[in-house]
Amino acid sequence: MITNTMRFKLYDVIVSLSEAVDLISPELNSHHQRVAYLSYRIAEQIGIPLKIRREILMQGLLHDIGALSLAERISLF
């Protein structure tokens, strides 16, 4: 069972990953954060329950995680 503390820690990890994408690939310029926000707001407007909206928010933050090119990933090491 996921507790609220675990949920907040998972959210913190996801936010950190999305911020790391910005550091590595600045051309994305917080695109994933805007997608997450807009997706959350649309879900809110159409009456999606809060629990699912939170999942949508986290998925929006991670949707571009694979956008890093192989060259960018190699340059990290």
N, C-alpha and C positions, 0 to 999 in steps of 0.2 A: 504494500500500500504506500502510495506517495503522500508524504506529509507536506504541509505548507512550507516548512523549512526546506525540504528537499526541492520543492517546486521553485522556490526563490533562488536556490543555489543553481538549479538547472537553468533558470532564466538568466542569471548572472553569467554563466558559462557561455550561453548562446549570444548574449550581448557582447561579451568579450571577443568571441569568434568573429562576429560581424564587424566589430571595430578593427580587428586584426586584418580583415580583408581590405578595409579602407587604407590601412597603413601600407600594405603590400601592393595594393592596386588602386591608387588614388583616382584613377579615371572613373571608377565606379561612383565616387563622390556621394556616398551615403544612399545610393540607389536602393539598396536592400532595406534600409530603414524607412524610406518613403513608401516602398511597396508594403512593408509590414504595417505601417500606420494606416495607409489607405485601405488595405484589406480588412484590418480590424474595424475601421469605421463603417465600411460597407456592410460587414457582418453584423455590426451593431444596429445599423439602420433597417436591416431586413429581419431583425429579431432572433439572431443566432444566440443561443445561451452563452453566458460568460465563460464557462469552462472551455467550450469549443473556440470562442473568440481568442482566448489566451493561446490555444494551440495554433490558431491561424497566425497570430502575431509572431510566435516563435518560428513558424515555418517561413513566414515572409522574411525574417531576419536571416535565415539560412539558405534561402532559395538560390543565391548566387555564390555559394561557398565553392562550387566547382568552377567558377569563372577564372580562377587563377591559371595562367598558362603554365605549361611545363617549365619553360625558361624561368618564370618567376619563382616557381617552387624550388628549382635547382639552385637558384641564386641565394636562397635562404641558408644553404648549407655551406 
